Amino acid sequence: MSAPQSWTKQQEHGSFVAVRVGIWIYRTFGFAARSFALWPCALYFALAHRETRRASREWLATVWSLPAGQAALGRKPGLFTSIRHVHAFTENVLDRVGLWAGEEDRFEFEHQGGEALLALAAEKRGAILFGSHLGSFDMLRLIARRYDLVVNVLMYTDNAERLNALFDAFGGGSRVRVIRLDPDSVQTAFDMKACLARGEFVGVVVDRARVGGRMQVAESQFMGRRAAFPLSPFQLGAVLGAPMFLSVGYAVGRRRYFAVSDQVYAGGLVPRPQRDALARQAVEAWVRRLEVHCLRAPLQWFNFYDFWGESEKALASQPR
C-alpha cells in the first residue's frame, strides 16, 4: 500500500483538474449537466482515486464515531456514502463555476452574521475571515457582492494570478481577489495589514496544517480526535488587533447554501505577552464552531487527503 500524499503535493494538481472539469461541464452543458454528468464524475474519482476514497472513508468513520455524526449520516457509511461524498464535491465545483460566471440568481443563499460585517464596513474597519474546506469558500463572493464588501482571499498557491484570470474571464464584477499566501515570507503579513487598513476583509482557509516551514500549529480535539491547525494566521490577527471570524458556507440542498460569519475575537490591540494565548484561544473557539457545522453537513467536508496523519506530522515537527 502506498503512503498517503501530503496535501501540499495534492492540492495544486487536484484543485485545478476539478476546476477545469467543472468549467468544461458548465460551458458544454450548463446546469442541466447535474442530471447526468456529475454522478459519472463522482464514480470515477471515488473508484479510480484510491487516496480520495481512503480519505473519505476515514472522515466518514470519524463522523460515525460520534452520536451527532450518526444522527447526521443516518446509516453506517460504506462505499456508496463515499461516492455521495465525492458527488457533493463535484456538485460544489460546478456551483463554484456558476458563481464565477455571475449566476448568483440561480442559488438560494442564507447568511447568518452579516450584520457584524456590515457594522465593521461602516466603520471602515476590516476583519479576518477564517474559513475551511467545509463547503465552498467561494461563498465569500456572494457575501462580498450582497454586502458590497471587498474580500481578499489568501491561498497556498503559486497560481493566484491564474485563479484571478479565471475569475476575470467569467466576468461578473468580482469583488474577491486571490493573494498568494507564503507562510515563510513576511510579505503576507504586509499584504494583510494593507488590506485591513483599507477597511477590506481578508479570507484565509486554516484547516490544513503545514509540515515544516516557519508556520506554527496549535493542537485541538476535533471530531473527537487530536488534530493540528495553523496557529500563525491567528497570531498575526492578534498582532494586527483585527477582528476574527469563522466564515464557512456549505450546501444544504440543491443550489441552496447556508453561510455563517461567527466572531471569535472582537478585535483591539493585544499586549505582546498576551498575543500567543489569545491566538490559541481564538483557534480553539474557531475549531469548536467549525465542528458544529461539520456535524450538520458531514458530506460537505472536502479535505480529501490524510488529514489526521498530516496533523500528527505537523505536531511532531513543532520545536519543543
N, C-alpha and C positions, 0 to 999 in steps of 0.2 A: 504494500500500500504506500503510495507516495505521500510525502509530508504536505500538509496544508500550506498554501502560499500566503505570505503576508498581504494584508490589504493594500499596502503601498505598491506592491507589484501587480495586483489585480485591477485596481481601481481605474487607472488610465485606460487600459485596453477595454475592459468590460463596460465601462460607462459610455465610451464613445461608440462601441459596437451597438449597444442598446439604443442609444440616441439615433444613430444612423438608421437602424432598422425602423425605429419609430417614425422618423422623418419620411422614409420610403413608404411605409404603410399609409401614413397620413396623406402624402401627396398623391399616392396612387388610388387609394380607396376612400379617404376621408374617415369620418367617424363611423360610417357604415361597416368598416372593417372589423368592428368588435365582434360581430356575429359569426365570423368565420376565420379571421386571421390571428386573433390573439391566442386562442386555445392551441393551435398547432405550434405557435412560437413558445408557449409555456411548456408544452410537452417536449419540444426539442431541448430547451435549456434545462429542464428538470431531469430529463433522462440522459442527455449527452454530456452534461457538465457535472462530473462527479463532485467537484468542490462545492458547487451551488447546492446540489442535493444533500451533501453532508452537512453544510451549514444550516440549511433549512431544517433538517431532521433534528439537529442539536438544539436549535432555537425552540422548535415546537415541543420537544421533550422537556425543556426547561420551563416553558409556559405551562405544560400539563402537570408539572410537579407542584403547582400552586393551586389551591382551591379556586381562586378567582380566575385562573387560567383555564381550568377545567370547565368552569361556567361559560367562559368566553368561546372556547373551542367547541364545546358540546359533545364531542366524542374523542376517544383516544386517537391522536394523529398517526397517520400512516402515509404511504406513498401518495395517495390521492390528495391528502392535505398539503403535502409539499408541492404538488402540481398546482393546487389552488393558490398556494403562497406565491409561486413564481408567476402565475397568471395575474395576481394582484399587482406584481411588479411591472409586467408588460403593459397592463392597463394604465398604470401610473405613468409609464414612459409616454404612451400615446396622449394621455391627458396633458403632460408637460408640453409636448409639441403643439397641442391645440392652444395652450395658453400662450406660447411663444408667437403663435400665428394671430393672436388677438381675438380669439373666440371665447372670451370670458363669459359671454351671454349664454353659452351652452351649459354652464355649470351653476349649480346651486351652491351657495357659499355662506357659511355661518362663521362669524369670528367673535370670539369672546376675549375681551381685554383691549379692544381698540380704543376705548375712551382714554386709557392711560397713555397710549402712544400719541393720540391727538393732543392731550394736555402738554406733553413734552414738546411736541412740534410747535404748539402755540407759544411756548416759552423759548423757542429757538434752541432747544436742547436735544442732543442726540442720545442714543442708548445702544447697548449691545444686545442683540437678539441671538441667544444661544439655541441652535437647532440640532437636529439629529437626522438619521436616516430612517426615521419613522414617518412614513408617508412621503410627502413631497415638500422640500424646502422651497420649491418654486411657487408655493402658495404666497410667498413674500411678494411676488409680482402682483397678485390680486390685492393684497393688503396695501402695497405701495400705491397702486392705482386708485383704490377705493378711498384712501385717506390722503391722497396727494403727498405722499412721503417719498423721499429719496433713500434708497436702500443700497448699500454696497456689500456684496457677499464675498467674503474671504474663503478661498478654496485651496486645498492642497493639489495644485495642478500647475504644470508648465504650459497649459493650454488655455489660460484665461482669455487671451486675445482671440483664440479660435471660438470659445464659447460666446464671447461678446459679438463676434462676427455672425454667429448663428442667430443670436437674438436680433441683430440689426437686419439680417437677411429676411427674417419673417416680418419685420416691421412691428406695428402695434404700439410705438411710442413707449418703450420700456423705461421705467424709472429705476431699474435694477441693473447694477454693473457688477462684474466679477473682477476681483482683485486677487492676484496670486498671493497665497499665504506661505511664507517661508519661515518656519519656527526658528531657524538658525540665523536669521537676519534681523537686525534692529529696524529695517525698513518697514516691516509690517507694523510695528508699534507706531512709527511716524505716520503711516497711512491711516491707521485707526484714529489717531489723535486729530489729524487734519479733518477727517470726516465728521467726527463728533463736534469739533469746533465750528463747523459749518451748520450744525443742527441736523445733520443727517444720521441715519441709522446704519449700524454695521451688523451684518448677519454672519455667524460663524457656526459651522457644524462641529460639535465637540463630543461625539460619541465613539470616536476611534482613537485609541491611544497609539502613539507612535513610538516604536522601539528605537532607542538610541537618539543621538542629537542632543540639543540643548533643552528641548521641551520637557518640563516636569509633569508628572502624572499624580493623580490622587486616587486612593483606594476607596471603594464603596461597595456595599452589598446591593446588587442589582438583580432583581428577579430571583432572589434567594441564593445568589452565587457571588463570589468575590470577583470584582471587575475593576478595571482601571479606566480613568477618564482624564483627558488633558487638563492639567491644572494651570498651565501658563496663560491661556486666554483669560481665565478668571483673575489671575494675579495682575494681568495687565489692566483689566477692568478696575481692580482696586487701586492701582497706581493712578489711573486716569480719573478716578472718582465717578465713573459712569454708572448710570442706572443699568441693571442687568435683568434680562427677561428669559424665561423659557419661551421658545417660539416654535411650535410644531403645527403642521397641517396634514391631515390624513383623510382618506376616503371613508365615508360612512354609507355609501351606496353608489349606484351608477351615476357618475358625474356629480356626486354630492360630496362636499368636503366640509370638514369642521376644522377650524384653526383656532389656536389659543395663544395669547401673549400673557404670560403669568410672571409677575415681578418676583425676582429672587433677591434683589438688592435695590433700594430706592435711590442710591447714588449719594455723592458727597465725599469730600476729602477724607482720606483714611491715613492716620499717622503711620509712618513706615513700620514700626514694630508690630502693628496690628494687621498689616495687609495680608500676610500669608494665612493667618487664622480666618480672616474674613473671606478670602478666596476659597478656602476649604469648606467653610460653611455654605457659601454660595453653590459650590459643586454639589454638596450633599442635598441642599434644597432642590437644585435642578434635577438631580437623579430621582429623588422621591416623586417629583411631579411627572417626570418622564415615565416612570414605572406605571403610574396611574393610567396614562394614555396607551402605553403598550398593552396593558391588560384589557383595555376597551377595544383595541383593534390589533390583535396579535399578528394577523396576516399582513399588516402594513409595515412590518419591520423588515428593512431591505439591506441588512448587513450580511451579504452572502459570502462570508469568509470566516475563518476560525476566530471568532470574536473573543471567546474565553481563553483560548491558548495564547493569542496575542496580548491579552490583558496580563496574563501571568508573566510573559516575557518582558512586557513594559515595566511591571512592578519590580521584577528581578534586576532590571538594568538601572534602576534608580540608585544614585550614590547613597551610601549609608551615613 
